[in-house]
């Protein structure tokens, strides 16, 4: 499929935006006045950075991921494509002292109207006005926007989330254009950091064509085209494959030789792999000069310690009740969080589960459908490194649901966020671990009831202040539903558990 890039160039108060037409890949046309603003801003940013720069320092830039799906939660991008593409993008940007890192959690937007649309309808603006997060590069992954692979807003432009400072702009990226070997994200990130296409001015648009000559009286590379003299004059405003085989001459009779390795060209993805030195300098200038709020994020120095352990999944291993599935895996040193994915082995995205968590367990209630086979895995994540491998897929069958009816005498109370019991379903005859954060010293009373409301166990234990853990040994308990009730100072909570 032919890939198309689009970016939106709007500077300062100059908000002239030309409509997309079906036979153009980028419909933006900039006037000479707008071009003057463009170059003036570049000069100011460069001078500002030179005045403050003493040495090359890696700049860590936060990315907020927004995954748009259909109303029923189907159709979202495969997250592995995001991780793979982000790894490749960082390999390139790291060469220029820029590193992108992910800010959890992923924002899932289930709205078919924003999953696919015709470009020009304003859906992207509405997304950013409603979901943009402050001090982040807001990236929206959608099913399709007719005729393009993505677009981005230049610094100082684009819609903002109402009432949220430092949230302007962002980019929209098409799912099919993201993944290993794709360069759409790199290309749009270049626009987001003030880079123009290498072919600007050719065949119309802003300014006037760039001459091939780099020196001498015919050279105009510093103020024509993209404004860089280390990016050759480009006469290819349509997608093209490398190597360049054209014979076209510029106005002075010099042969064009566009560079297919540059991300900001329209060369096919298999050709592009770099930014020029001048482009890289301009991106850093724009980052420090136009988007300094990206560098003041609360996690500006993310964890860089490597993950050296493999992740191991424990449960489920073969089957589980469809309405109550307990997932469990090992803790991985230096992981910031984990992403759990569970889906049907058929590949269907119906009742697909994606969870971001800092815990090493998760209980899925009423998520899966009886009679289907599922697969699941867990990926250890760092904000600064998405390149670590997920665990191998493990399959399980969704058994008939367990019928759970709380006795009338005992009501389950879920109102305490800091009170938890693990596992919720006990299939290995192990002890239940009861955890909570106790406000003060107290005498804790733990009472166990069966499904009929009969008390089967009770224990008293003095506890201290702070994080507290107690265990209930289930070796003598038969399979079934139980309720664990705890009274400890101001805490009075009840949780339902299952021995299965």
One Martini backbone bead per residue (centre of mass of N, CA, C, O) as a GRO file, in nm:
protein
  500
    1UNK     BB    1   0.097   0.036   0.022
    2UNK     BB    2   0.069   0.358  -0.013
    3UNK     BB    3   0.242   0.604   0.147
    4UNK     BB    4   0.149   0.890   0.350
    5UNK     BB    5   0.239   1.221   0.418
    6UNK     BB    6   0.145   1.459   0.679
    7UNK     BB    7   0.165   1.811   0.747
    8UNK     BB    8   0.130   2.081   0.977
    9UNK     BB    9   0.175   2.428   0.895
   10UNK     BB   10   0.185   2.654   1.172
   11UNK     BB   11   0.250   2.996   1.257
   12UNK     BB   12   0.162   3.131   1.515
   13UNK     BB   13  -0.092   3.341   1.376
   14UNK     BB   14  -0.056   3.159   1.115
   15UNK     BB   15  -0.361   2.980   1.010
   16UNK     BB   16  -0.315   2.879   0.721
   17UNK     BB   17  -0.524   2.618   0.581
   18UNK     BB   18  -0.523   2.379   0.343
   19UNK     BB   19  -0.691   2.169   0.166
   20UNK     BB   20  -0.743   1.850   0.101
   21UNK     BB   21  -0.648   1.657  -0.175
   22UNK     BB   22  -0.658   1.355  -0.348
   23UNK     BB   23  -0.369   1.433  -0.521
   24UNK     BB   24  -0.231   1.483  -0.235
   25UNK     BB   25  -0.002   1.452   0.033
   26UNK     BB   26   0.045   1.775   0.073
   27UNK     BB   27  -0.154   2.078   0.129
   28UNK     BB   28   0.055   2.265   0.224
   29UNK     BB   29   0.078   2.630   0.197
   30UNK     BB   30   0.337   2.871   0.200
   31UNK     BB   31   0.414   3.175   0.246
   32UNK     BB   32   0.659   3.402   0.252
   33UNK     BB   33   0.591   3.503   0.537
   34UNK     BB   34   0.597   3.222   0.666
   35UNK     BB   35   0.888   3.164   0.592
   36UNK     BB   36   1.014   3.392   0.756
   37UNK     BB   37   0.919   3.284   1.030
   38UNK     BB   38   1.064   3.018   1.016
   39UNK     BB   39   1.359   3.129   1.000
   40UNK     BB   40   1.349   3.312   1.245
   41UNK     BB   41   1.300   3.090   1.455
   42UNK     BB   42   1.555   2.927   1.396
   43UNK     BB   43   1.760   3.144   1.476
   44UNK     BB   44   1.669   3.187   1.768
   45UNK     BB   45   1.703   2.894   1.868
   46UNK     BB   46   2.003   2.866   1.806
   47UNK     BB   47   2.104   3.099   1.982
   48UNK     BB   48   1.993   2.996   2.249
   49UNK     BB   49   2.149   2.726   2.259
   50UNK     BB   50   2.439   2.834   2.229
   51UNK     BB   51   2.428   3.002   2.500
   52UNK     BB   52   2.365   2.718   2.685
   53UNK     BB   53   2.588   2.541   2.561
   54UNK     BB   54   2.849   2.295   2.671
   55UNK     BB   55   2.712   2.005   2.617
   56UNK     BB   56   2.619   1.698   2.549
   57UNK     BB   57   2.273   1.616   2.629
   58UNK     BB   58   2.040   1.411   2.718
   59UNK     BB   59   1.704   1.418   2.607
   60UNK     BB   60   1.397   1.363   2.775
   61UNK     BB   61   1.095   1.247   2.611
   62UNK     BB   62   0.759   1.243   2.651
   63UNK     BB   63   0.508   0.988   2.582
   64UNK     BB   64   0.168   0.976   2.477
   65UNK     BB   65  -0.058   0.709   2.448
   66UNK     BB   66  -0.320   0.682   2.194
   67UNK     BB   67  -0.572   0.434   2.155
   68UNK     BB   68  -0.782   0.373   1.890
   69UNK     BB   69  -1.113   0.240   1.885
   70UNK     BB   70  -1.380   0.087   1.880
   71UNK     BB   71  -1.662   0.070   2.063
   72UNK     BB   72  -1.586  -0.253   2.135
   73UNK     BB   73  -1.248  -0.256   2.140
   74UNK     BB   74  -1.167  -0.292   1.854
   75UNK     BB   75  -0.870  -0.242   1.634
   76UNK     BB   76  -0.622  -0.199   1.772
   77UNK     BB   77  -0.310  -0.169   1.799
   78UNK     BB   78  -0.028  -0.335   1.810
   79UNK     BB   79   0.192  -0.283   2.057
   80UNK     BB   80   0.451  -0.403   1.931
   81UNK     BB   81   0.470  -0.189   1.707
   82UNK     BB   82   0.538   0.040   1.894
   83UNK     BB   83   0.790  -0.071   2.031
   84UNK     BB   84   0.958  -0.120   1.776
   85UNK     BB   85   0.948   0.170   1.662
   86UNK     BB   86   1.067   0.311   1.914
   87UNK     BB   87   1.338   0.173   1.905
   88UNK     BB   88   1.421   0.282   1.627
   89UNK     BB   89   1.388   0.582   1.690
   90UNK     BB   90   1.601   0.593   1.921
   91UNK     BB   91   1.846   0.514   1.757
   92UNK     BB   92   1.842   0.784   1.603
   93UNK     BB   93   1.802   1.008   1.829
   94UNK     BB   94   2.049   0.933   2.007
   95UNK     BB   95   2.259   1.059   1.805
   96UNK     BB   96   2.103   1.355   1.904
   97UNK     BB   97   2.018   1.362   2.218
   98UNK     BB   98   1.739   1.187   2.194
   99UNK     BB   99   1.480   1.054   2.421
  100UNK     BB  100   1.213   0.835   2.435
  101UNK     BB  101   0.931   0.804   2.664
  102UNK     BB  102   0.692   0.631   2.847
  103UNK     BB  103   0.367   0.717   2.970
  104UNK     BB  104   0.181   0.606   3.199
  105UNK     BB  105  -0.093   0.521   3.068
  106UNK     BB  106  -0.270   0.391   2.834
  107UNK     BB  107  -0.497   0.547   2.608
  108UNK     BB  108  -0.820   0.433   2.561
  109UNK     BB  109  -1.032   0.487   2.264
  110UNK     BB  110  -1.381   0.412   2.227
  111UNK     BB  111  -1.434   0.529   1.888
  112UNK     BB  112  -1.539   0.501   1.570
  113UNK     BB  113  -1.524   0.801   1.468
  114UNK     BB  114  -1.191   0.791   1.541
  115UNK     BB  115  -1.080   0.545   1.375
  116UNK     BB  116  -1.225   0.656   1.109
  117UNK     BB  117  -1.147   0.902   0.843
  118UNK     BB  118  -1.170   1.190   0.675
  119UNK     BB  119  -0.977   1.413   0.574
  120UNK     BB  120  -1.083   1.736   0.722
  121UNK     BB  121  -1.302   1.689   0.974
  122UNK     BB  122  -1.150   1.726   1.278
  123UNK     BB  123  -1.090   1.475   1.462
  124UNK     BB  124  -0.801   1.531   1.562
  125UNK     BB  125  -0.871   1.789   1.716
  126UNK     BB  126  -1.073   1.661   1.912
  127UNK     BB  127  -0.884   1.469   2.048
  128UNK     BB  128  -0.684   1.687   2.159
  129UNK     BB  129  -0.902   1.855   2.316
  130UNK     BB  130  -0.973   1.589   2.510
  131UNK     BB  131  -0.663   1.422   2.558
  132UNK     BB  132  -0.444   1.595   2.610
  133UNK     BB  133  -0.124   1.608   2.762
  134UNK     BB  134   0.082   1.751   2.959
  135UNK     BB  135   0.413   1.744   2.874
  136UNK     BB  136   0.361   1.591   2.590
  137UNK     BB  137   0.373   1.361   2.333
  138UNK     BB  138   0.092   1.332   2.141
  139UNK     BB  139  -0.016   1.000   2.037
  140UNK     BB  140  -0.225   0.885   1.769
  141UNK     BB  141  -0.385   0.567   1.710
  142UNK     BB  142  -0.531   0.470   1.403
  143UNK     BB  143  -0.688   0.305   1.153
  144UNK     BB  144  -0.791   0.556   0.952
  145UNK     BB  145  -0.683   0.805   0.706
  146UNK     BB  146  -0.754   0.903   0.417
  147UNK     BB  147  -0.442   0.893   0.229
  148UNK     BB  148  -0.268   0.851   0.497
  149UNK     BB  149  -0.013   0.814   0.772
  150UNK     BB  150   0.012   1.121   0.879
  151UNK     BB  151   0.033   1.388   1.136
  152UNK     BB  152   0.162   1.719   1.235
  153UNK     BB  153   0.262   1.970   1.465
  154UNK     BB  154   0.401   2.250   1.511
  155UNK     BB  155   0.535   2.463   1.698
  156UNK     BB  156   0.276   2.656   1.846
  157UNK     BB  157   0.058   2.445   1.747
  158UNK     BB  158  -0.249   2.347   1.777
  159UNK     BB  159  -0.444   2.182   1.973
  160UNK     BB  160  -0.593   2.201   2.297
  161UNK     BB  161  -0.656   2.122   2.608
  162UNK     BB  162  -0.886   2.233   2.795
  163UNK     BB  163  -0.710   2.386   3.059
  164UNK     BB  164  -0.428   2.270   2.944
  165UNK     BB  165  -0.116   2.321   2.972
  166UNK     BB  166   0.110   2.224   2.748
  167UNK     BB  167  -0.098   2.071   2.496
  168UNK     BB  168  -0.009   2.123   2.215
  169UNK     BB  169  -0.072   1.918   1.985
  170UNK     BB  170   0.074   1.660   1.771
  171UNK     BB  171  -0.024   1.323   1.654
  172UNK     BB  172  -0.119   1.119   1.371
  173UNK     BB  173  -0.138   0.755   1.343
  174UNK     BB  174  -0.128   0.482   1.140
  175UNK     BB  175  -0.126   0.157   1.201
  176UNK     BB  176  -0.005   0.052   0.912
  177UNK     BB  177   0.262   0.268   0.971
  178UNK     BB  178   0.349   0.079   1.217
  179UNK     BB  179   0.677  -0.047   1.275
  180UNK     BB  180   0.891  -0.233   1.147
  181UNK     BB  181   1.041  -0.029   0.895
  182UNK     BB  182   0.899   0.229   0.977
  183UNK     BB  183   0.891   0.611   0.923
  184UNK     BB  184   0.653   0.788   1.017
  185UNK     BB  185   0.725   0.871   1.307
  186UNK     BB  186   0.989   1.012   1.241
  187UNK     BB  187   0.871   1.215   1.045
  188UNK     BB  188   0.662   1.348   1.241
  189UNK     BB  189   0.870   1.428   1.456
  190UNK     BB  190   1.011   1.629   1.279
  191UNK     BB  191   0.773   1.823   1.255
  192UNK     BB  192   0.730   1.865   1.563
  193UNK     BB  193   1.056   1.976   1.535
  194UNK     BB  194   1.063   2.179   1.268
  195UNK     BB  195   1.044   2.009   1.004
  196UNK     BB  196   1.072   1.989   0.669
  197UNK     BB  197   1.054   1.910   0.368
  198UNK     BB  198   1.288   1.855   0.118
  199UNK     BB  199   1.067   1.963  -0.123
  200UNK     BB  200   1.027   2.241  -0.067
  201UNK     BB  201   0.899   2.440  -0.349
  202UNK     BB  202   0.833   2.215  -0.526
  203UNK     BB  203   0.568   2.277  -0.731
  204UNK     BB  204   0.527   2.478  -0.504
  205UNK     BB  205   0.423   2.646  -0.243
  206UNK     BB  206   0.658   2.745  -0.068
  207UNK     BB  207   0.825   2.974  -0.210
  208UNK     BB  208   1.106   2.824  -0.372
  209UNK     BB  209   1.314   2.658  -0.540
  210UNK     BB  210   1.580   2.450  -0.501
  211UNK     BB  211   1.895   2.438  -0.570
  212UNK     BB  212   2.158   2.229  -0.627
  213UNK     BB  213   2.350   2.421  -0.543
  214UNK     BB  214   2.579   2.488  -0.258
  215UNK     BB  215   2.756   2.687  -0.424
  216UNK     BB  216   2.756   2.994  -0.516
  217UNK     BB  217   2.532   3.191  -0.705
  218UNK     BB  218   2.306   2.940  -0.707
  219UNK     BB  219   2.287   2.931  -0.408
  220UNK     BB  220   1.975   2.864  -0.178
  221UNK     BB  221   1.967   2.660   0.079
  222UNK     BB  222   1.928   2.867   0.333
  223UNK     BB  223   1.617   2.978   0.199
  224UNK     BB  224   1.533   2.715   0.061
  225UNK     BB  225   1.320   2.491   0.102
  226UNK     BB  226   1.434   2.360   0.411
  227UNK     BB  227   1.716   2.533   0.482
  228UNK     BB  228   1.935   2.314   0.394
  229UNK     BB  229   2.274   2.219   0.284
  230UNK     BB  230   2.268   1.888   0.377
  231UNK     BB  231   2.015   1.880   0.179
  232UNK     BB  232   1.927   1.796  -0.106
  233UNK     BB  233   1.773   1.868  -0.365
  234UNK     BB  234   1.410   1.816  -0.410
  235UNK     BB  235   1.190   1.654  -0.678
  236UNK     BB  236   0.999   1.448  -0.466
  237UNK     BB  237   0.651   1.473  -0.381
  238UNK     BB  238   0.653   1.169  -0.415
  239UNK     BB  239   0.662   0.853  -0.398
  240UNK     BB  240   0.986   0.675  -0.374
  241UNK     BB  241   1.245   0.477  -0.499
  242UNK     BB  242   1.540   0.326  -0.449
  243UNK     BB  243   1.712   0.463  -0.654
  244UNK     BB  244   1.760   0.741  -0.819
  245UNK     BB  245   1.640   0.781  -1.183
  246UNK     BB  246   1.649   1.062  -1.264
  247UNK     BB  247   1.683   1.370  -1.507
  248UNK     BB  248   1.631   1.626  -1.378
  249UNK     BB  249   1.648   1.979  -1.398
  250UNK     BB  250   1.721   2.272  -1.307
  251UNK     BB  251   1.729   2.611  -1.386
  252UNK     BB  252   2.065   2.563  -1.425
  253UNK     BB  253   2.117   2.249  -1.528
  254UNK     BB  254   2.105   2.076  -1.274
  255UNK     BB  255   2.109   1.772  -1.128
  256UNK     BB  256   1.916   1.581  -0.954
  257UNK     BB  257   1.994   1.436  -0.599
  258UNK     BB  258   1.822   1.290  -0.400
  259UNK     BB  259   1.791   1.178  -0.062
  260UNK     BB  260   1.672   0.860   0.054
  261UNK     BB  261   1.772   0.867   0.372
  262UNK     BB  262   1.568   1.081   0.443
  263UNK     BB  263   1.294   1.123   0.644
  264UNK     BB  264   1.188   1.407   0.497
  265UNK     BB  265   1.122   1.245   0.272
  266UNK     BB  266   0.947   1.030   0.012
  267UNK     BB  267   1.088   0.791   0.058
  268UNK     BB  268   1.095   0.489   0.118
  269UNK     BB  269   1.131   0.315   0.409
  270UNK     BB  270   1.382   0.138   0.309
  271UNK     BB  271   1.564   0.412   0.275
  272UNK     BB  272   1.520   0.537   0.546
  273UNK     BB  273   1.769   0.652   0.836
  274UNK     BB  274   1.788   0.986   0.859
  275UNK     BB  275   1.945   1.278   0.976
  276UNK     BB  276   2.077   1.556   0.947
  277UNK     BB  277   2.270   1.772   1.115
  278UNK     BB  278   2.083   2.018   1.074
  279UNK     BB  279   1.823   1.883   1.158
  280UNK     BB  280   1.914   1.803   1.442
  281UNK     BB  281   1.970   2.089   1.543
  282UNK     BB  282   1.680   2.198   1.495
  283UNK     BB  283   1.538   2.008   1.692
  284UNK     BB  284   1.687   2.098   1.946
  285UNK     BB  285   1.612   2.393   1.925
  286UNK     BB  286   1.302   2.343   1.944
  287UNK     BB  287   1.295   2.193   2.210
  288UNK     BB  288   1.427   2.427   2.383
  289UNK     BB  289   1.266   2.679   2.261
  290UNK     BB  290   0.950   2.562   2.211
  291UNK     BB  291   0.962   2.273   2.415
  292UNK     BB  292   1.054   2.286   2.733
  293UNK     BB  293   0.820   2.127   2.883
  294UNK     BB  294   0.934   1.839   2.802
  295UNK     BB  295   1.195   1.887   3.015
  296UNK     BB  296   0.993   1.916   3.298
  297UNK     BB  297   0.928   1.651   3.377
  298UNK     BB  298   0.896   1.439   3.651
  299UNK     BB  299   1.059   1.209   3.448
  300UNK     BB  300   1.345   1.321   3.326
  301UNK     BB  301   1.497   1.062   3.482
  302UNK     BB  302   1.487   0.774   3.385
  303UNK     BB  303   1.520   0.450   3.405
  304UNK     BB  304   1.849   0.287   3.300
  305UNK     BB  305   1.840   0.015   3.406
  306UNK     BB  306   1.880  -0.295   3.324
  307UNK     BB  307   1.724  -0.577   3.190
  308UNK     BB  308   1.817  -0.935   3.269
  309UNK     BB  309   1.547  -1.070   3.301
  310UNK     BB  310   1.311  -1.304   3.276
  311UNK     BB  311   0.985  -1.367   3.212
  312UNK     BB  312   0.740  -1.541   3.423
  313UNK     BB  313   0.469  -1.754   3.400
  314UNK     BB  314   0.210  -1.910   3.616
  315UNK     BB  315  -0.094  -1.780   3.583
  316UNK     BB  316  -0.238  -1.949   3.368
  317UNK     BB  317  -0.181  -2.288   3.207
  318UNK     BB  318  -0.490  -2.406   3.087
  319UNK     BB  319  -0.722  -2.304   3.295
  320UNK     BB  320  -1.038  -2.113   3.357
  321UNK     BB  321  -1.263  -1.922   3.470
  322UNK     BB  322  -1.425  -1.693   3.274
  323UNK     BB  323  -1.504  -1.487   3.534
  324UNK     BB  324  -1.207  -1.581   3.685
  325UNK     BB  325  -0.885  -1.456   3.621
  326UNK     BB  326  -0.558  -1.542   3.732
  327UNK     BB  327  -0.271  -1.351   3.708
  328UNK     BB  328   0.085  -1.458   3.703
  329UNK     BB  329   0.417  -1.324   3.789
  330UNK     BB  330   0.726  -1.215   3.793
  331UNK     BB  331   0.965  -1.024   3.922
  332UNK     BB  332   1.145  -0.747   3.767
  333UNK     BB  333   1.427  -0.603   3.760
  334UNK     BB  334   1.378  -0.260   3.665
  335UNK     BB  335   1.084  -0.252   3.639
  336UNK     BB  336   0.816  -0.024   3.613
  337UNK     BB  337   0.627  -0.217   3.440
  338UNK     BB  338   0.335  -0.389   3.304
  339UNK     BB  339   0.210  -0.583   3.015
  340UNK     BB  340  -0.101  -0.725   2.971
  341UNK     BB  341  -0.199  -0.990   2.739
  342UNK     BB  342  -0.528  -1.096   2.618
  343UNK     BB  343  -0.642  -1.347   2.375
  344UNK     BB  344  -0.751  -1.493   2.117
  345UNK     BB  345  -0.621  -1.745   1.916
  346UNK     BB  346  -0.776  -1.645   1.650
  347UNK     BB  347  -0.732  -1.306   1.667
  348UNK     BB  348  -0.948  -1.187   1.802
  349UNK     BB  349  -1.063  -0.870   1.963
  350UNK     BB  350  -1.251  -0.999   2.133
  351UNK     BB  351  -1.201  -0.965   2.465
  352UNK     BB  352  -0.956  -0.797   2.487
  353UNK     BB  353  -0.661  -0.767   2.699
  354UNK     BB  354  -0.522  -0.460   2.847
  355UNK     BB  355  -0.260  -0.413   3.097
  356UNK     BB  356  -0.144  -0.175   3.332
  357UNK     BB  357   0.114  -0.261   3.579
  358UNK     BB  358   0.298  -0.295   3.897
  359UNK     BB  359   0.216  -0.567   3.929
  360UNK     BB  360   0.219  -0.952   3.952
  361UNK     BB  361  -0.101  -0.919   3.915
  362UNK     BB  362  -0.433  -1.026   3.780
  363UNK     BB  363  -0.793  -0.975   3.779
  364UNK     BB  364  -1.040  -1.117   3.570
  365UNK     BB  365  -1.374  -0.995   3.537
  366UNK     BB  366  -1.584  -1.073   3.297
  367UNK     BB  367  -1.392  -1.100   3.016
  368UNK     BB  368  -1.457  -1.391   2.929
  369UNK     BB  369  -1.550  -1.667   2.715
  370UNK     BB  370  -1.702  -1.946   2.709
  371UNK     BB  371  -1.520  -2.187   2.500
  372UNK     BB  372  -1.243  -2.041   2.475
  373UNK     BB  373  -0.932  -1.965   2.344
  374UNK     BB  374  -0.632  -1.843   2.500
  375UNK     BB  375  -0.380  -1.582   2.523
  376UNK     BB  376  -0.074  -1.494   2.714
  377UNK     BB  377   0.122  -1.204   2.824
  378UNK     BB  378   0.433  -1.040   2.941
  379UNK     BB  379   0.573  -0.705   2.967
  380UNK     BB  380   0.851  -0.551   3.045
  381UNK     BB  381   0.887  -0.209   3.166
  382UNK     BB  382   1.020   0.099   3.052
  383UNK     BB  383   1.012   0.419   2.988
  384UNK     BB  384   1.306   0.413   2.825
  385UNK     BB  385   1.235   0.090   2.750
  386UNK     BB  386   1.069  -0.116   2.487
  387UNK     BB  387   1.278  -0.374   2.402
  388UNK     BB  388   1.172  -0.588   2.567
  389UNK     BB  389   1.071  -0.902   2.618
  390UNK     BB  390   0.825  -1.106   2.615
  391UNK     BB  391   0.658  -1.352   2.699
  392UNK     BB  392   0.547  -1.629   2.625
  393UNK     BB  393   0.288  -1.777   2.507
  394UNK     BB  394  -0.015  -1.867   2.683
  395UNK     BB  395  -0.259  -2.112   2.712
  396UNK     BB  396  -0.625  -2.103   2.762
  397UNK     BB  397  -0.930  -2.218   2.898
  398UNK     BB  398  -1.270  -2.133   2.917
  399UNK     BB  399  -1.454  -2.204   3.158
  400UNK     BB  400  -1.702  -2.229   3.335
  401UNK     BB  401  -1.862  -2.039   3.534
  402UNK     BB  402  -1.871  -1.917   3.850
  403UNK     BB  403  -2.101  -1.930   4.102
  404UNK     BB  404  -2.154  -1.619   4.282
  405UNK     BB  405  -2.316  -1.595   4.610
  406UNK     BB  406  -2.367  -1.393   4.843
  407UNK     BB  407  -2.449  -1.385   5.147
  408UNK     BB  408  -2.672  -1.207   5.329
  409UNK     BB  409  -2.471  -1.167   5.583
  410UNK     BB  410  -2.257  -1.097   5.347
  411UNK     BB  411  -2.084  -0.810   5.232
  412UNK     BB  412  -1.911  -0.691   4.984
  413UNK     BB  413  -1.617  -0.475   5.022
  414UNK     BB  414  -1.464  -0.228   4.779
  415UNK     BB  415  -1.368   0.063   4.931
  416UNK     BB  416  -1.053  -0.033   4.953
  417UNK     BB  417  -0.757   0.033   4.790
  418UNK     BB  418  -0.540  -0.079   5.032
  419UNK     BB  419  -0.700  -0.356   4.999
  420UNK     BB  420  -0.574  -0.699   4.967
  421UNK     BB  421  -0.603  -1.022   4.789
  422UNK     BB  422  -0.383  -1.306   4.750
  423UNK     BB  423  -0.547  -1.484   4.568
  424UNK     BB  424  -0.864  -1.487   4.435
  425UNK     BB  425  -0.765  -1.757   4.302
  426UNK     BB  426  -0.712  -2.088   4.435
  427UNK     BB  427  -0.509  -2.359   4.272
  428UNK     BB  428  -0.242  -2.433   4.489
  429UNK     BB  429  -0.284  -2.445   4.803
  430UNK     BB  430  -0.234  -2.163   4.905
  431UNK     BB  431  -0.194  -1.887   5.063
  432UNK     BB  432  -0.349  -1.613   5.174
  433UNK     BB  433  -0.284  -1.267   5.109
  434UNK     BB  434  -0.306  -0.995   5.337
  435UNK     BB  435  -0.331  -0.644   5.242
  436UNK     BB  436  -0.236  -0.336   5.420
  437UNK     BB  437  -0.273   0.003   5.539
  438UNK     BB  438  -0.207   0.100   5.856
  439UNK     BB  439  -0.282   0.377   6.053
  440UNK     BB  440  -0.256   0.201   6.324
  441UNK     BB  441  -0.252   0.061   6.606
  442UNK     BB  442  -0.387  -0.281   6.634
  443UNK     BB  443  -0.654  -0.516   6.652
  444UNK     BB  444  -0.680  -0.790   6.453
  445UNK     BB  445  -0.973  -0.929   6.284
  446UNK     BB  446  -1.012  -1.250   6.131
  447UNK     BB  447  -1.276  -1.365   5.916
  448UNK     BB  448  -1.421  -1.677   5.803
  449UNK     BB  449  -1.643  -1.749   5.533
  450UNK     BB  450  -1.875  -1.909   5.378
  451UNK     BB  451  -2.128  -1.924   5.135
  452UNK     BB  452  -2.345  -1.950   5.394
  453UNK     BB  453  -2.217  -1.770   5.647
  454UNK     BB  454  -2.017  -1.950   5.790
  455UNK     BB  455  -1.798  -1.976   6.041
  456UNK     BB  456  -1.446  -2.118   6.011
  457UNK     BB  457  -1.265  -1.861   6.106
  458UNK     BB  458  -1.045  -1.710   6.366
  459UNK     BB  459  -0.838  -1.411   6.429
  460UNK     BB  460  -0.590  -1.262   6.644
  461UNK     BB  461  -0.382  -0.955   6.587
  462UNK     BB  462  -0.128  -0.760   6.642
  463UNK     BB  463  -0.058  -0.436   6.491
  464UNK     BB  464   0.098  -0.209   6.307
  465UNK     BB  465   0.216   0.047   6.135
  466UNK     BB  466   0.134   0.015   5.806
  467UNK     BB  467   0.242  -0.231   5.629
  468UNK     BB  468   0.037  -0.533   5.596
  469UNK     BB  469   0.071  -0.898   5.653
  470UNK     BB  470  -0.147  -1.182   5.607
  471UNK     BB  471  -0.227  -1.531   5.657
  472UNK     BB  472  -0.425  -1.800   5.496
  473UNK     BB  473  -0.460  -2.130   5.554
  474UNK     BB  474  -0.604  -2.379   5.310
  475UNK     BB  475  -0.549  -2.689   5.358
  476UNK     BB  476  -0.856  -2.752   5.503
  477UNK     BB  477  -0.999  -2.642   5.259
  478UNK     BB  478  -1.240  -2.640   5.040
  479UNK     BB  479  -1.392  -2.598   4.770
  480UNK     BB  480  -1.479  -2.249   4.708
  481UNK     BB  481  -1.651  -1.990   4.862
  482UNK     BB  482  -1.515  -1.695   5.027
  483UNK     BB  483  -1.495  -1.477   5.324
  484UNK     BB  484  -1.293  -1.195   5.411
  485UNK     BB  485  -1.274  -1.048   5.733
  486UNK     BB  486  -1.177  -0.716   5.849
  487UNK     BB  487  -1.063  -0.578   6.171
  488UNK     BB  488  -0.873  -0.257   6.185
  489UNK     BB  489  -0.980  -0.021   6.329
  490UNK     BB  490  -1.095   0.160   6.053
  491UNK     BB  491  -1.093  -0.117   5.922
  492UNK     BB  492  -1.366  -0.250   5.706
  493UNK     BB  493  -1.347  -0.560   5.527
  494UNK     BB  494  -1.455  -0.743   5.223
  495UNK     BB  495  -1.364  -1.056   5.062
  496UNK     BB  496  -1.362  -1.252   4.777
  497UNK     BB  497  -1.290  -1.604   4.741
  498UNK     BB  498  -1.122  -1.886   4.572
  499UNK     BB  499  -1.136  -2.243   4.574
  500UNK     BB  500  -1.008  -2.461   4.284
   0.00000   0.00000   0.00000
